[in-house]
Amino acid sequence: MRANSADVTIKDVASLAGVSPMTVSRVINESDRVSRRRSAVLRGDLELGYIPSRLARGLSGRRTGTLAVIVPDVANPFFTMIVRAAEEVARRSAYRVILCDTRADLAVERDVIEELIAHRVEGIAIAPVSDRSKPHLARLTRFGVPFVLIDRTVAGVDCDAVLGDSVGGAQRLVEHLIGLGHRRIGMIVEKDEVSTARERRQGYESALKAAGLPSRPGARSGDDPGSGRRLRRDGSSPLDRGSPLGGVRRQQPRRARRDRSRAERRPRGSGRRRPGLLRRHRATRRGSIRF
C-alpha cells in the first residue's frame, strides 16, 4: 500500500484483498451481492487508508451529495448566520455545503454558477446580486439545478424564496427614531435594482409619510456609490450639508474617542466636571439606527 492514503486507488485495495475492483466497489456501496465474509475482509483493508472519491461516485450515480450557498457578502453577519444554519441542516441529511461569496459582483456570480453546474451540485440557495442576476438563474433552470432564493427576489423569476419583512422592518426602525424625537432621518441602502433596497425604501418612506414628515431624496444614499460614505462621514445629507441628520449613526475611531474623552476628563482638584465626549457619544448612539 502507498504511503499517502490519498493516492490509494480501488485497484490497490482489490489487489491486496485478492478480489476484483468491481467487488471492492460493491462493498463500498454496500451492495447485497457481496457475501458477509468477503465484505468483512475488504472493510478491514479499506480502513487501512483507502478514501472513496465523492466526485467519482457522484459521476457514476449522478448524486454528489453536495449543495451550495451563494451570498453577496459572507462578512455580513446576516448571511453568515444563514450559511451556518444551512450547513447544519444539510449535514443532518448527509449533504455537504459549498460556500460561494460573490462580493456583490455579477461577473463573479456568473463564474460561480458555471462552476457549480460543472461540479453537479444537487441544489443551490442563492442571495442574488440584483435583478440583473436573472440570466444566471436561467442557466440553473436550463441545466435542471434546483435553486431557492434567500433574502432577495429577482424580477421575472418565479421560484421558491425565503424572505424577511424588509418593508415592515425598515418602517419600524424609522418609527423608533421618530419616537426618540428625530425628524431628519437619513437612509443608507443599496440601489433599487436590489429587491430588499426597494422594499426598505418603501418602508422608510411609509413611516415618514405616516408621521407627516417629508421624504428627503438627498438623505437616501444608494444611487451614488460615494454618497453613503459621505453620509456616514459627516452625518449630513449629500444634497443638503447645512445640518446633521438626526437618525444617522456617527462613528469615530475607537482610539480617537478614547484620547479625546481622556482630554476632557476633570483634572484632580479642579472644580465642576465638564461633560465628557464619551458620555455625549453614548447618548447619540442610543438615539440612532443603522439601516
C-alpha positions as CSV (number, residue, x, y, z in Angstrom):
1,M,0.0,0.0,0.0
2,R,1.2,3.5,-0.8
3,A,2.4,5.8,2.0
4,N,-0.1,8.5,1.1
5,S,-3.7,7.4,1.7
6,A,-5.0,9.9,-0.8
7,D,-3.0,8.1,-3.5
8,V,-4.5,4.7,-2.8
9,T,-6.8,3.5,-5.5
10,I,-9.6,1.0,-5.7
11,K,-7.3,-1.3,-7.7
12,D,-4.7,-1.2,-4.9
13,V,-7.4,-2.4,-2.4
14,A,-8.6,-5.1,-4.8
15,S,-5.0,-6.4,-5.4
16,L,-4.4,-6.5,-1.7
17,A,-7.7,-8.3,-1.0
18,G,-7.3,-10.7,-3.9
19,V,-10.6,-9.7,-5.5
20,S,-11.7,-7.7,-8.5
21,P,-12.1,-3.9,-8.4
22,M,-15.9,-4.4,-9.1
23,T,-16.2,-6.4,-5.8
24,V,-14.5,-3.6,-3.9
25,S,-16.8,-1.1,-5.5
26,R,-19.8,-3.2,-4.4
27,V,-18.5,-3.3,-0.8
28,I,-18.1,0.5,-0.8
29,N,-21.6,0.9,-2.0
30,E,-22.9,-1.7,0.4
31,S,-24.3,-4.0,-2.3
32,D,-26.2,-7.1,-1.2
33,R,-24.4,-9.1,-3.8
34,V,-21.2,-9.3,-1.7
35,S,-21.0,-12.0,1.0
36,R,-20.7,-11.0,4.6
37,R,-17.3,-12.8,5.0
38,R,-15.8,-11.2,2.0
39,S,-17.3,-7.8,2.9
40,A,-15.7,-8.0,6.4
41,V,-12.3,-8.8,4.9
42,L,-12.5,-6.0,2.4
43,R,-13.7,-3.5,5.0
44,G,-10.6,-4.2,7.1
45,D,-8.4,-3.4,4.1
46,L,-10.4,-0.2,3.4
47,E,-9.8,1.0,6.9
48,L,-6.0,0.9,6.2
49,G,-6.3,4.1,4.2
50,Y,-8.5,4.0,1.2
51,I,-10.8,7.0,0.9
52,P,-13.5,6.7,-1.8
53,S,-13.8,9.7,-4.2
54,R,-17.0,11.5,-3.7
55,L,-16.6,13.0,-7.2
56,A,-16.2,9.7,-8.9
57,R,-19.2,8.2,-7.0
58,G,-21.2,11.2,-7.9
59,L,-20.5,11.0,-11.6
60,S,-21.4,7.3,-11.7
61,G,-24.5,7.6,-9.5
62,R,-25.5,11.1,-10.6
63,R,-25.5,12.1,-7.0
64,T,-22.7,14.2,-5.5
65,G,-24.2,14.8,-2.0
66,T,-23.3,18.5,-2.3
67,L,-25.3,21.6,-2.0
68,A,-24.2,25.2,-2.5
69,V,-25.0,28.5,-0.7
70,I,-24.2,31.7,-2.7
71,V,-24.2,35.0,-0.8
72,P,-23.2,38.6,-1.9
73,D,-21.1,39.3,1.3
74,V,-20.0,36.5,3.6
75,A,-18.7,39.1,6.0
76,N,-22.2,40.4,6.6
77,P,-23.4,38.8,9.9
78,F,-26.9,38.2,8.4
79,F,-25.5,36.0,5.6
80,T,-23.1,34.4,8.0
81,M,-25.9,33.1,10.1
82,I,-27.7,31.8,7.0
83,V,-24.7,29.9,5.9
84,R,-24.2,28.3,9.3
85,A,-27.8,27.2,9.6
86,A,-27.8,25.8,6.0
87,E,-24.7,23.8,6.7
88,E,-26.1,22.4,9.9
89,V,-29.4,21.3,8.3
90,A,-27.6,19.8,5.2
91,R,-25.2,17.8,7.5
92,R,-28.2,16.1,9.1
93,S,-29.1,14.6,5.7
94,A,-25.5,13.6,4.9
95,Y,-25.0,16.5,2.5
96,R,-22.0,18.8,2.3
97,V,-22.2,22.6,1.6
98,I,-20.1,24.6,-0.8
99,L,-20.0,28.3,0.2
100,C,-19.5,30.9,-2.5
101,D,-19.1,34.6,-1.9
102,T,-19.9,36.8,-5.0
103,R,-18.9,40.1,-3.3
104,A,-21.9,41.6,-5.0
105,D,-20.2,41.2,-8.3
106,L,-22.2,40.0,-11.3
107,A,-19.2,38.6,-13.1
108,V,-18.2,36.6,-10.0
109,E,-21.7,35.3,-9.6
110,R,-21.8,34.2,-13.2
111,D,-18.5,32.3,-12.8
112,V,-19.6,30.7,-9.5
113,I,-22.8,29.4,-11.0
114,E,-21.0,27.9,-14.0
115,E,-18.5,26.2,-11.7
116,L,-21.3,24.7,-9.5
117,I,-23.1,23.4,-12.6
118,A,-19.9,21.7,-13.6
119,H,-19.5,20.2,-10.2
120,R,-23.0,18.7,-10.4
121,V,-24.3,20.2,-7.1
122,E,-27.7,18.9,-6.3
123,G,-29.2,22.2,-5.2
124,I,-28.4,25.9,-4.6
125,A,-29.6,28.5,-2.1
126,I,-28.7,31.9,-3.5
127,A,-29.0,35.5,-2.5
128,P,-28.7,37.1,-5.9
129,V,-26.6,40.2,-6.6
130,S,-29.5,42.1,-8.1
131,D,-32.3,42.0,-10.7
132,R,-29.5,41.6,-13.3
133,S,-28.9,38.1,-11.9
134,K,-31.8,36.8,-14.0
135,P,-29.7,35.3,-16.8
136,H,-27.6,33.4,-14.2
137,L,-30.6,31.9,-12.6
138,A,-31.9,31.0,-16.1
139,R,-28.7,28.9,-16.5
140,L,-29.6,26.9,-13.4
141,T,-33.1,26.3,-14.8
142,R,-31.7,25.2,-18.2
143,F,-29.4,22.6,-16.6
144,G,-32.0,21.4,-14.2
145,V,-30.3,22.5,-11.0
146,P,-32.9,23.2,-8.3
147,F,-32.5,26.6,-6.5
148,V,-34.2,28.7,-3.9
149,L,-33.7,32.5,-3.4
150,I,-32.8,33.8,0.0
151,D,-33.5,37.3,1.3
152,R,-33.9,38.7,-2.3
153,T,-36.1,38.2,-5.2
154,V,-35.4,38.8,-8.9
155,A,-38.0,40.4,-11.2
156,G,-39.3,37.9,-13.7
157,V,-38.0,34.8,-11.9
158,D,-40.8,32.6,-10.5
159,C,-39.3,30.2,-7.9
160,D,-39.3,29.4,-4.2
161,A,-37.9,32.1,-1.9
162,V,-37.2,32.6,1.8
163,L,-37.7,36.3,2.6
164,G,-37.7,38.6,5.5
165,D,-40.1,41.5,6.0
166,S,-37.9,44.3,4.7
167,V,-40.8,46.8,4.3
168,G,-42.0,46.3,7.9
169,G,-38.6,46.2,9.3
170,A,-37.5,49.5,7.8
171,Q,-40.8,51.1,8.8
172,R,-40.4,50.0,12.4
173,L,-36.8,51.3,12.6
174,V,-37.9,54.7,11.3
175,E,-40.8,54.8,13.7
176,H,-38.4,54.1,16.5
177,L,-36.2,57.0,15.5
178,I,-39.3,59.3,15.3
179,G,-40.3,58.1,18.7
180,L,-36.9,59.3,20.0
181,G,-37.6,62.8,18.7
182,H,-35.6,62.6,15.4
183,R,-37.1,64.4,12.4
184,R,-34.3,64.5,9.9
185,I,-33.7,60.8,9.2
186,G,-31.4,59.5,6.6
187,M,-31.1,56.1,4.9
188,I,-28.2,54.2,3.6
189,V,-29.3,51.5,1.2
190,E,-28.3,49.7,-2.0
191,K,-29.5,50.6,-5.4
192,D,-33.1,50.0,-6.5
193,E,-32.1,47.0,-8.6
194,V,-31.8,45.1,-5.4
195,S,-35.3,44.0,-4.2
196,T,-34.6,44.5,-0.5
197,A,-33.4,48.0,-1.2
198,R,-36.7,48.8,-2.9
199,E,-38.7,47.3,0.0
200,R,-36.7,49.1,2.7
201,R,-37.0,52.3,0.9
202,Q,-40.8,51.7,0.7
203,G,-40.9,51.2,4.5
204,Y,-38.7,54.2,5.1
205,E,-41.0,56.5,3.1
206,S,-44.2,55.0,4.5
207,A,-43.1,55.7,8.1
208,L,-42.1,59.3,7.3
209,K,-45.4,59.9,5.5
210,A,-47.4,58.4,8.4
211,A,-45.6,60.8,10.7
212,G,-46.2,63.8,8.5
213,L,-42.5,64.2,7.7
214,P,-41.2,64.9,4.2
215,S,-39.2,62.3,2.4
216,R,-35.8,63.8,1.6
217,P,-34.4,62.2,-1.6
218,G,-31.0,63.7,-0.8
219,A,-30.9,61.8,2.5
220,R,-31.4,58.5,0.9
221,S,-28.0,57.2,-0.1
222,G,-27.6,54.4,-2.7
223,D,-27.8,55.6,-6.3
224,D,-24.4,57.3,-5.9
225,P,-21.8,54.8,-4.7
226,G,-19.9,57.6,-2.8
227,S,-22.9,59.2,-1.1
228,G,-23.2,56.5,1.6
229,R,-19.6,57.1,2.6
230,R,-20.1,60.9,2.7
231,L,-23.4,60.5,4.6
232,R,-21.7,58.4,7.3
233,R,-18.6,60.5,7.5
234,D,-20.1,63.9,8.2
235,G,-23.6,63.0,9.2
236,S,-25.2,65.3,6.6
237,S,-27.3,64.8,3.6
238,P,-25.4,64.5,0.3
239,L,-27.7,67.3,-1.1
240,D,-28.1,69.4,2.0
241,R,-25.0,69.8,4.1
242,G,-26.5,72.5,6.2
243,S,-27.3,70.5,9.3
244,P,-26.7,66.9,10.5
245,L,-29.2,64.1,10.1
246,G,-30.6,63.0,13.4
247,G,-31.0,59.4,12.5
248,V,-27.6,58.7,11.1
249,R,-25.2,57.0,13.4
250,R,-21.9,58.9,13.5
251,Q,-18.9,56.9,14.5
252,Q,-15.4,57.9,15.3
253,P,-12.3,55.6,15.6
254,R,-12.1,54.0,19.0
255,R,-8.6,55.4,19.8
256,A,-9.7,59.0,18.8
257,R,-12.8,58.7,21.1
258,R,-10.7,57.4,23.9
259,D,-8.0,60.1,23.6
260,R,-10.5,62.9,23.3
261,S,-12.5,61.7,26.2
262,R,-9.4,61.5,28.4
263,A,-8.5,65.1,27.5
264,E,-11.9,66.3,28.6
265,R,-11.9,64.5,31.9
266,R,-11.8,66.6,35.1
267,P,-8.3,67.1,36.4
268,R,-7.7,66.3,40.0
269,G,-8.6,69.1,42.4
270,S,-10.5,71.0,39.7
271,G,-14.0,72.3,40.1
272,R,-17.1,71.1,38.3
273,R,-16.6,68.3,35.8
274,R,-17.1,69.1,32.2
275,P,-19.3,66.7,30.2
276,G,-17.1,64.2,28.5
277,L,-17.3,63.4,24.8
278,L,-17.7,59.7,25.5
279,R,-20.9,60.4,27.5
280,R,-22.3,62.5,24.7
281,H,-21.3,59.9,22.2
282,R,-23.2,57.2,24.1
283,A,-26.3,59.4,24.1
284,T,-26.1,59.8,20.4
285,R,-25.8,56.0,19.9
286,R,-28.9,55.4,21.9
287,G,-30.9,57.5,19.5
288,S,-29.7,56.2,16.2
289,I,-30.2,53.3,13.9
290,R,-28.2,51.9,11.0
291,F,-30.1,50.6,8.1
